[in-house]
Amino acid sequence: MDPRKIIIFGGLLLLCAGMIVYVAVAGQNESTALVQPPSGDDLDAVREISEAGLPIERVTIAGKEYRLELAASPTARYKGLSDREEIKVDGGMLFVFPRQQVGVQRFVMRNCLADIDIIYLDPKMRITAMHAMKVEPARRPDEPKTPDARRDRYFARLKKYSSKFPAQYAIELKGGTIEELRKDPDQAKMLRRGQVIELDAQRLVKAAR
């Protein structure tokens, strides 16, 4: 064989071998980067995400920790827990309103398929009201959807659960949770009007829109 061809062929083999090694090492580094836990400032940027695509907030209520989906946008707050057939024992949702929308809130069980407990909190995270909200009959044929909620006959018949006082937060839990917690006298003391449920208020309000 021509010596020049041998040299060229050998060079190609070395080049191919080098590419294989590079790809293998690069792939290994990429995989490691995906599974390696973040450190330092990166920790604040990493958050749990629910199956619905919402961030998870860990909130302690009467001594128990709950993993609440964060509803901080108009769309998320409107949707809420509608169409959910089940709410986990340690699950639920945390609604956060921007400062300009702080006021007496009124929630309804629109398209809700499971009973829900609600706890309203004022801007200082103090309990203003609590309710056990029950599933209501679905929209009937004589209750067509309308663009204006004020003219919606289905919405009009739904029971309104009021915060009674200006509220900036609402916590929704699996139905029956509050009653269960109140069986313990010590936990019952933490579930009274005026009691505080600690939240990362500064960060949450900043995220609300």
C-alpha positions in Angstrom: 0.0 0.0 0.0 1.2 3.5 -0.7 2.9 4.9 2.5 1.0 8.2 2.1 -2.3 6.3 2.1 -1.2 4.5 5.3 -0.4 7.7 7.0 -3.7 9.3 6.0 -5.7 6.2 7.0 -3.9 6.1 10.4 -4.6 9.8 11.0 -8.3 9.3 10.3 -8.4 6.4 12.8 -6.8 8.6 15.5 -9.2 11.4 14.7 -12.2 9.1 15.1 -10.9 7.7 18.3 -10.5 11.2 19.7 -14.0 12.1 18.8 -15.4 9.0 20.5 -13.5 9.8 23.7 -14.7 13.5 23.6 -18.4 12.5 23.1 -18.2 10.0 26.0 -16.6 12.4 28.4 -19.0 15.2 27.4 -22.0 13.0 27.9 -20.8 11.9 31.3 -20.2 15.5 32.4 -23.7 16.5 31.2 -25.4 13.7 33.1 -23.4 14.6 36.2 -24.5 18.2 35.9 -28.2 17.1 35.8 -28.1 15.0 39.0 -25.6 17.0 41.0 -27.4 19.1 43.7 -27.1 22.9 43.4 -25.1 24.8 45.9 -25.0 28.3 47.3 -27.2 30.9 45.6 -28.5 28.3 43.2 -30.6 26.7 45.9 -33.1 29.5 46.0 -33.7 29.1 42.2 -34.7 25.4 42.5 -38.3 24.7 43.6 -40.6 21.8 43.7 -43.2 21.8 40.9 -46.6 20.1 41.1 -48.1 17.9 38.4 -50.2 20.9 37.4 -47.0 22.9 36.8 -47.3 25.1 39.8 -44.5 25.8 42.4 -44.8 24.0 45.7 -44.7 26.0 49.0 -44.1 24.1 52.2 -46.3 25.6 54.9 -46.7 24.6 58.6 -50.2 24.7 59.8 -51.0 23.8 63.5 -47.7 22.0 63.7 -48.1 20.0 60.5 -46.3 20.6 57.2 -48.3 20.9 54.0 -47.1 21.0 50.4 -49.3 23.7 48.8 -49.4 24.6 45.2 -48.8 28.3 44.7 -51.5 30.2 42.9 -50.0 33.7 42.4 -51.3 34.6 39.0 -54.9 35.5 37.9 -55.1 32.3 35.8 -53.9 30.0 38.7 -56.2 31.8 41.2 -59.2 31.5 39.0 -58.6 27.8 38.3 -57.8 26.9 41.9 -58.5 23.3 42.7 -61.4 23.0 40.2 -61.8 19.6 38.5 -59.6 17.9 41.0 -61.2 14.6 42.1 -58.8 14.2 45.0 -56.7 16.4 47.3 -53.8 14.8 49.1 -53.8 14.7 52.9 -50.7 17.0 53.0 -51.6 18.9 49.8 -53.7 21.9 48.8 -53.2 25.3 47.4 -51.9 28.7 48.6 -53.5 31.7 46.9 -51.6 35.0 47.0 -53.1 38.3 46.0 -51.1 41.4 45.0 -51.3 44.4 47.4 -53.8 46.2 45.2 -56.2 43.3 45.4 -56.2 43.0 49.2 -59.8 43.1 50.4 -62.7 40.9 51.4 -62.3 37.7 49.3 -65.2 35.4 48.5 -64.4 32.0 47.2 -66.9 29.5 45.6 -66.9 25.8 44.8 -67.0 26.3 41.0 -66.4 23.0 39.2 -65.0 21.5 42.4 -65.2 17.7 42.7 -63.9 17.3 46.3 -64.8 19.1 49.6 -62.3 21.8 50.5 -61.3 23.5 53.8 -60.3 27.2 53.4 -58.3 29.4 55.7 -58.1 33.2 54.9 -55.1 35.3 56.1 -54.7 39.0 56.2 -51.5 40.8 55.0 -49.9 40.1 58.4 -50.7 36.3 58.0 -53.4 36.3 60.7 -56.4 34.1 60.3 -59.5 36.1 59.4 -61.9 33.2 58.7 -62.2 29.5 58.1 -64.8 27.5 56.2 -65.6 23.9 55.3 -66.6 24.2 51.6 -68.8 21.4 50.3 -69.1 20.1 46.7 -72.1 21.6 44.9 -74.3 20.2 42.0 -72.7 20.7 38.6 -73.8 23.3 36.1 -77.3 22.4 34.8 -78.5 22.7 31.2 -80.5 25.8 32.1 -77.3 27.5 33.4 -75.4 28.2 30.2 -71.9 29.8 30.5 -71.8 33.5 30.0 -68.8 35.8 29.6 -70.1 38.0 32.4 -69.9 36.2 35.7 -72.6 38.6 37.2 -75.1 37.2 34.7 -74.0 33.5 35.1 -76.9 31.7 36.8 -74.6 28.8 37.8 -72.1 31.2 39.6 -75.0 33.1 41.1 -76.3 30.0 43.0 -73.0 28.9 44.4 -72.4 29.6 48.0 -69.9 32.4 48.7 -67.4 31.8 51.4 -66.2 35.1 52.7 -62.9 36.1 54.4 -65.0 38.6 56.5 -62.0 40.9 56.7 -59.5 42.1 54.1 -57.3 39.1 53.2 -54.2 38.7 51.0 -53.8 34.9 51.3 -56.1 31.9 51.2 -55.1 28.3 52.0 -57.2 25.5 50.6 -56.8 22.0 52.2 -58.4 18.6 51.8 -62.0 18.7 53.2 -62.1 17.7 56.9 -58.5 18.7 57.6 -59.4 21.6 60.0 -61.8 19.4 61.9 -59.2 16.7 62.2 -56.6 19.1 63.5 -58.9 20.6 66.0 -59.3 17.3 67.7 -56.0 18.0 69.4 -56.4 20.9 71.9 -53.0 22.3 71.3 -53.5 22.3 67.5 -57.0 23.8 68.0 -55.4 26.8 69.7 -53.4 27.5 66.6 -56.5 27.5 64.4 -58.4 30.4 65.8 -59.1 33.8 64.3 -56.1 36.1 64.8 -53.5 33.3 65.0 -50.6 33.6 62.6 -49.6 31.0 59.9 -46.1 31.8 59.0 -45.4 32.4 55.3 -42.5 33.9 53.3 -44.6 36.9 52.8 -42.1 39.2 51.2 -41.2 36.7 48.5 -44.8 35.6 47.9 -46.2 39.1 47.6 -43.4 40.0 45.2 -44.4 37.0 43.0 -48.1 37.8 43.0 -49.6 39.6 40.0 
